[in-house]
Amino acid sequence: MIKEPIPKAAFRYIHARYDPLTGEEIREEWGNKQNDAVGAILFKIGDLVKKGVLKLSDDDKRIVQKLVSYLAAIEYWKDADNGMWEENEEVHASSIGACVAGLQAVRGIVVVPEVLIAKGKEALNTLLPRESATKETDLALLSLIYPYNVVDEKQRDAILRNVEEKLLRERGVIRYVGDQYYNKNGEAEWTMGLAWLAIIYKQLGIMNKYQFFLNKTKAAMNAQGELPELYFANSSEHNENTPLGWAQSLFVVAAA
C-alpha cells in the first residue's frame, strides 16, 4: 500500500472550501477534515471517465493517483473527520463509504491497491447501520445507497428503516437526533431528505413509496416554488437559505 505520514494537524488535510473566483484555499476553520469530499471527487471522476464524458491527461491521472495515496496516508477507514455536515470529528460511515466508492470508481484508471478498498469495506461492515459512535442513524447514510451503492441489501434496508422511523418529519428529514443546527424547539427538517428518499425508492422500483416521497417533496416547497434548506421543527417557517441548490438538484433527479 502507498503510505505517507498521517497529518498531525487539521490544516494539513485537504480542505473542502475554496474561493469560487480565485481558487484560493479558505483557511478559516470550518470542519475542513472532510474525507467524504475526497471520495466524492474520485467517484465523479471515475463516473465521467466511464461514461466517456471526461478524458484524463497524464497530469490529471497523476493528481488522481495522489488523492488515492492521500486516502492511504490518512488511513481513511479509521480516520476521524468532520463528515458531510462539517461538525464533530468522528469516524463516519458516510465518509468511509464515499472513499470506498471513489476508490472503486478510479480503479483501472490509476493504481488502487485492493487492500485499500477492503479496509474500507471492513470498517463499514463494523459500523453500519450506525453512522458513528454517537449517531445511531443519520441522513448522510443515504449517500451509501445513492449515489455510491456500497451497501448490501440488508444494510440498505436497515438504513432506510432507521431514517424513516427516527428521522422523517412532515416537511423534511432531520439530519440526526439531537441536531442543534437551526434547532428551534426541535431538530430542523431538511427538505432534501425527501427528494433523496424519492430517488432511492425510484431506483429500487418501489413506485408507491417513490410517489409518496415525491409528493412530500413538492409539498415542502415554499410559496415561490423553492425548496429551502430546512424548516424549523414542526412549523411552516423555513430559514433564509432558499432555494438550497442541493435540495433543488435532488428534486430534479427525483422528478426526471
C-alpha positions in Angstrom: 0.0 0.0 0.0 1.2 3.5 -0.8 1.8 5.2 2.5 2.9 8.6 3.8 2.9 10.1 7.3 -0.5 10.8 8.7 -1.2 14.5 9.1 -0.9 15.6 12.7 -2.9 18.9 12.3 -6.2 19.7 10.7 -4.7 22.3 8.4 -2.6 19.6 6.7 -5.7 17.8 5.5 -7.1 18.7 2.1 -9.5 21.5 2.7 -13.0 21.3 1.3 -13.5 25.1 0.9 -12.1 27.3 -1.8 -12.9 30.8 -3.1 -15.0 30.2 -6.3 -13.4 33.2 -8.1 -9.7 32.9 -7.2 -9.5 29.2 -6.4 -7.6 30.1 -3.2 -8.0 27.9 -0.2 -10.2 29.4 2.5 -8.1 29.0 5.7 -10.9 29.7 8.1 -11.5 26.7 10.4 -14.8 25.2 9.2 -14.7 21.4 9.7 -12.3 21.1 6.9 -11.4 17.5 7.5 -13.9 16.1 5.0 -12.7 12.7 3.8 -16.1 12.3 2.1 -15.3 15.2 -0.2 -12.1 13.4 -1.5 -14.2 10.2 -2.1 -16.9 12.2 -3.9 -14.5 13.8 -6.4 -12.8 10.5 -7.1 -16.3 8.9 -7.6 -17.4 11.5 -10.0 -14.1 11.5 -12.0 -14.4 7.7 -12.4 -18.1 8.0 -13.3 -17.4 10.6 -16.0 -14.5 8.7 -17.5 -16.6 5.6 -17.7 -19.4 7.5 -19.5 -16.9 8.9 -21.9 -17.6 12.5 -20.8 -14.1 13.0 -19.4 -10.7 12.1 -20.8 -7.8 12.4 -18.3 -4.4 13.6 -19.3 -1.3 12.2 -17.8 -1.2 15.2 -15.4 -4.8 14.5 -14.4 -4.0 10.9 -13.7 -1.0 12.0 -11.6 -3.3 14.1 -9.4 -5.9 11.3 -9.1 -3.1 9.0 -8.0 -2.1 11.5 -5.4 -5.6 11.5 -4.0 -5.6 7.7 -3.7 -2.2 8.0 -1.9 -3.7 10.6 0.3 -6.5 8.4 1.4 -4.0 5.6 2.2 -1.9 8.1 4.2 -4.7 9.3 6.4 -5.9 5.7 6.8 -9.4 6.8 5.9 -11.1 3.7 7.2 -10.3 4.7 10.8 -9.7 8.4 10.5 -11.9 10.8 12.5 -13.2 13.5 10.1 -15.8 16.3 10.2 -18.1 14.4 7.9 -20.7 15.6 5.5 -22.1 18.1 8.0 -18.7 19.6 8.8 -19.2 19.0 12.5 -17.6 16.9 15.3 -14.6 14.8 14.4 -15.6 11.1 14.5 -15.2 8.1 12.3 -18.2 8.5 10.0 -19.6 5.6 8.0 -20.8 8.0 5.3 -17.2 9.3 4.9 -15.8 5.8 4.7 -18.4 4.8 2.2 -17.7 7.8 0.0 -14.0 6.9 -0.1 -14.7 3.2 -0.9 -17.0 4.3 -3.8 -14.3 6.8 -5.0 -11.5 4.2 -4.9 -13.7 1.7 -6.7 -14.6 4.2 -9.4 -10.9 5.1 -10.3 -9.6 1.5 -10.1 -8.3 0.8 -13.5 -7.7 4.5 -14.2 -4.9 4.7 -11.6 -3.3 2.2 -9.3 -5.6 1.4 -6.4 -4.4 -1.4 -4.0 -7.2 -3.8 -3.3 -6.3 -3.8 0.4 -7.2 0.0 0.4 -10.8 -0.8 -0.6 -11.0 -3.9 1.6 -10.1 -2.0 4.7 -12.9 0.5 4.0 -15.5 -2.3 3.4 -14.4 -4.0 6.6 -14.8 -0.7 8.6 -18.3 -0.2 7.0 -19.4 -3.7 8.0 -18.3 -3.0 11.6 -20.0 0.5 11.8 -23.3 0.0 9.9 -26.1 0.6 10.3 -24.7 3.3 12.6 -23.2 6.5 11.3 -20.7 6.9 14.1 -20.1 6.1 17.8 -22.5 8.9 18.8 -25.1 8.7 16.0 -27.3 5.7 15.6 -28.6 6.9 12.3 -28.0 10.0 10.1 -29.4 11.5 6.9 -25.9 11.3 5.4 -26.1 7.5 5.3 -28.5 7.7 2.4 -25.4 8.5 0.3 -24.2 5.0 0.7 -27.3 3.9 -1.2 -27.5 6.8 -3.7 -25.2 7.6 -5.4 -22.5 5.4 -4.0 -24.2 2.0 -3.9 -21.7 0.5 -1.5 -24.0 -1.4 0.9 -25.6 -4.8 0.6 -29.4 -5.3 0.7 -29.5 -5.9 4.5 -27.5 -2.8 5.2 -29.6 -0.7 2.8 -32.9 -1.8 4.3 -31.6 -1.1 7.8 -30.5 2.4 6.8 -33.9 3.2 5.1 -35.8 1.8 8.1 -33.9 3.8 10.6 -34.1 7.0 8.6 -37.8 6.7 8.1 -38.7 5.6 11.6 -36.4 8.0 13.5 -35.6 11.0 11.3 -38.6 11.5 8.9 -40.7 14.5 9.7 -43.6 16.4 7.9 -41.6 18.8 5.9 -38.3 17.1 5.7 -35.8 14.7 7.3 -33.8 15.7 10.4 -30.1 15.1 10.0 -29.8 13.2 13.2 -31.3 13.1 16.6 -30.1 16.0 18.7 -29.0 18.2 15.8 -28.5 21.7 17.1 -28.2 23.5 13.7 -31.2 25.9 13.5 -32.7 24.0 16.4 -35.9 25.8 17.5 -37.8 23.6 19.9 -36.5 20.6 18.0 -34.3 19.4 15.2 -34.7 21.2 11.8 -36.4 19.4 9.0 -34.2 19.2 5.8 -36.2 19.2 2.6 -33.5 17.5 0.5 -34.1 14.3 2.6 -37.5 13.8 1.0 -36.2 14.1 -2.6 -33.3 11.8 -1.7 -35.6 9.1 -0.4 -37.7 9.5 -3.6 -34.7 8.9 -5.8 -33.8 5.7 -3.8 -37.2 4.2 -4.0 -37.5 5.0 -7.7 -34.2 3.2 -8.3 -35.5 0.2 -6.2 -38.7 0.1 -8.3 -40.9 0.7 -5.2 -43.1 3.1 -7.0 -45.7 3.7 -4.3 -43.0 4.9 -1.9 -41.3 6.9 -4.7 -44.6 8.8 -5.4 -45.2 9.3 -1.7 -41.8 11.0 -1.2 -42.0 12.9 -4.4 -45.3 14.3 -3.3 -43.9 15.2 0.1 -41.0 17.0 -1.6 -43.4 19.1 -3.7 -45.5 19.9 -0.6 -42.3 21.1 1.1 -41.8 23.9 -1.5 -42.4 27.4 -0.3 -44.8 29.9 -1.9 -42.2 30.7 -4.5 -41.9 27.1 -5.5 -38.5 26.8 -3.9 -37.1 24.1 -1.6 -35.5 25.9 1.3 -32.6 24.3 3.2 -34.8 23.5 6.2 -38.0 24.2 8.1 -37.9 24.8 11.8 -39.3 21.8 13.8 -43.0 21.2 13.5 -43.6 24.5 11.7 -44.2 26.1 8.3 -41.4 28.6 8.9 -38.2 28.0 6.9 -34.7 29.6 7.3 -33.2 32.1 4.9 -31.2 29.7 2.9 -33.6 29.3 0.0 -33.6 27.8 -2.5 -31.0 25.3 -1.5 -29.1 24.1 -4.6 -28.6 20.7 -3.0 -32.3 20.1 -2.4 -33.3 21.6 -5.8 -30.9 19.3 -7.7 -32.1 16.2 -5.9 -35.6 17.1 -6.7 -34.7 17.5 -10.4 -33.2 13.9 -10.3 -36.2 12.6 -8.4 -38.7 14.1 -10.8 -36.9 13.1 -14.0 
